């Protein structure tokens, strides 16, 4: 997970875990598991995860192209 510890420029399209789960039509707990391994995520605090919509969609497309996760 990417952990933001100093002020940084964050993407403009950040979304919450439930929003990303709804976007890609999966359960929130699946998004959380994927974030722990391969899905790009910004950890802004102990319990604050945010996802860039663009980065998530690119990661999923790349994973489909490479055929991983089957």
ChimeraX attribute file (.defattr): number of C-alpha atoms within 10 A of each C-alpha:
attribute: neighborCount
match mode: 1-to-1
recipient: residues
	/A:1	13
	/A:2	11
	/A:3	12
	/A:4	13
	/A:5	9
	/A:6	7
	/A:7	6
	/A:8	7
	/A:9	7
	/A:10	11
	/A:11	14
	/A:12	9
	/A:13	11
	/A:14	18
	/A:15	17
	/A:16	15
	/A:17	21
	/A:18	15
	/A:19	15
	/A:20	21
	/A:21	17
	/A:22	11
	/A:23	12
	/A:24	12
	/A:25	9
	/A:26	12
	/A:27	13
	/A:28	16
	/A:29	12
	/A:30	12
	/A:31	18
	/A:32	16
	/A:33	11
	/A:34	13
	/A:35	20
	/A:36	12
	/A:37	9
	/A:38	13
	/A:39	19
	/A:40	22
	/A:41	25
	/A:42	18
	/A:43	17
	/A:44	14
	/A:45	11
	/A:46	7
	/A:47	7
	/A:48	10
	/A:49	19
	/A:50	22
	/A:51	22
	/A:52	19
	/A:53	20
	/A:54	13
	/A:55	16
	/A:56	18
	/A:57	16
	/A:58	14
	/A:59	15
	/A:60	16
	/A:61	12
	/A:62	12
	/A:63	15
	/A:64	12
	/A:65	9
	/A:66	9
	/A:67	9
	/A:68	9
	/A:69	6
	/A:70	5
